[in-house]
Amino acid sequence: MSEDVLIDLGRRAMLVTLMVSAPMLLSGMVIGLIISIFQSVTQIQEITLTFVPKIVIVMATFLLFLPWMLSLMLDFTSPLLGDFRSLMN
């Protein structure tokens, strides 16, 4: 296996990882920002107020984007596992 193949494989793996995790990270960041603004406006400084909505939104986002994430991961791993013998030479 040449270095170019390994570098391309690593690059594609990092890109797939970023794309799969992006919806959940972005939704958690947006809901965290909204809750922080709400806490600043109302002066409610309850620490636990942020955890439950974040967990609910991240889980809902996960369930909503699960088919897309699975197809993205399968599109990455299927050719990789199918060409496993050629990668070993």
Beta strands, then each sheet from edge to edge (+ up, - down):
end
